[in-house]
Amino acid sequence: MTFIEQWLRSDIKNIDAYHVPVSKDMIKLDAMESPFGVPEDLKVEFLKCIEQSEVNRYPEADPSPLKDTLRSLMDIPDEFGILLGNGSDELIQLLALACSKDDLIMSFEPSFVMYELVSKYVNLEYFGVQLDSNFDINLSDALSTIEREKPKIIFIAYPNNPTGNCFDYDAIIEIIKSTNSMVILDEAYYAYSDKSFLSEISNFPNLLVLRTISKIGFAGLRLGLLIGDQETIAQLNKLRLPYNINALTQTSANFLLQDKQRIINNAQIIIEERRRLAHELSLFSKFKVYPSQTNFILVHSEDAYSLHTALKENGILIKGFPKGSKLSDFIRISVSEPVENNILIDAIRNYYGS
C-alpha cells in the first residue's frame, strides 16, 4: 500500500473524480456552454480593460462594482444579499461546510451530480429522492422523505440538469413551507426559463437562489452567486475564502456583463434554436425528445451509447451517460448556434442512413 493510500480518507478513495472529456478541435455540445464569445466590436475595449488589472495585487475582497453589475443584469433587488463564488460549485461546497458532522444533504435525482459529490467531499450524508417517470417531483414522496430524513439542506435545480424541465412551482413552494431545512433553488439556466424563485426570497427565510454566468457565455470566468436574505448571506460569507474571485475574473465580468441587452438577445437566439433543434430531433423515429427550459435538450435513444461514440468519432461531443445508470439510454445535447446545430443534425442523419 502506498503512502497516499494509507493517508487518504477511505471514502475519498472510492469516489470517482469528476470527468471532463478531452474536447480539443471538437464541436462542443456536451457542457451547456454558450456558443457566443466576446463580441468582435468589444474585443479592443475589453483587452484595454484587462490591461489595467493589477495582477501583482490581491483582488478586491468584496467587489461591490461587480455585485452592482450582477444586480442590474439579473434584476436582483437591493434588499437581497449577494455572495460570490468561484463558480457555483464553490458555493455548493460553502453551503455544505456550514453543516454539522451528522447533517444530511438532500436533492432530487437525476440532477446535478455536484450536490452528491460535494456532500461526500465534506463527509456529510446524502439522500437522493427519485423523480417520477416524467422527471418531476412526486410531492407526497418528497414531503414524507423530508419528514423522515430531516435534511439540513435541500438542493433543487430549477430548471433541472440533466432533464431540462422545470418542476411544478407550487410543489416547490409546499416543500419550502414544510421544512426548516435551507432550500437552495439552483437557477443556473435562469436565462432560458420563464420562471424563477428570486422574488420568493422575501417570503421564506429558508430560501436561497443560486446562479452562475457559465450558461450565458462566460463559463471560463468561473463566477457564481448566491442570493438571499442579507443576514443569511452575511453569516455564510464567513465561510468564503478570502480573495476567492480573482482580479481577471472581476475585471472581465464587470465589463462583459454590462452588455445586458446583448446577453438577453443571445439567450433568445438559443431559445429559438432550442425549439428548432427539438423539432428536428423529434423527426428521428428512434428518439424521444423531452421538453426543455434550458440551453440543452435531453433525448431518449435506443442506441444512445453507439450514437454518442459515432458522433465523437466525427468530431462532435455530446453528453452520454454511464452504462447501467438510469440515464444510460439517454443523450444530452447543448443547444448551439445554427451552424453547429445543423452539423449535428446532418451527422445524426448520416448515422441512421437517412
Secondary structure, DSSP 8 states (H G I E B T S, - for coil): --HHHHHS-HHHHTS--------TTSEEESS---S--S-GGGHHHHHHHHHT--TTS---SS-HHHHHHHHHHHT--TTEEEEEESHHHHHHHHHHHTS-TT-EEEEEESS-THHHHHHHHTT-EEEEEE--TTS---HHHHHHHHHHH--SEEEEESS-TTT-----HHHHHHHHHH-SSEEEEE-TTGGG-S--SGGGGGT-TTEEEEEESGGGTTGGG--EEEEEEHHHHHHHGGGS-TT-S-HHHHHHHHHHTT-HHHHHHHHHHHHHHHHHHHHHHHTSTTEEE---SSSEEEEEETTHHHHHHHHHHTTEEEEE--TTSTTTTEEEEE---HHHHHHHHHHHHHHHT-
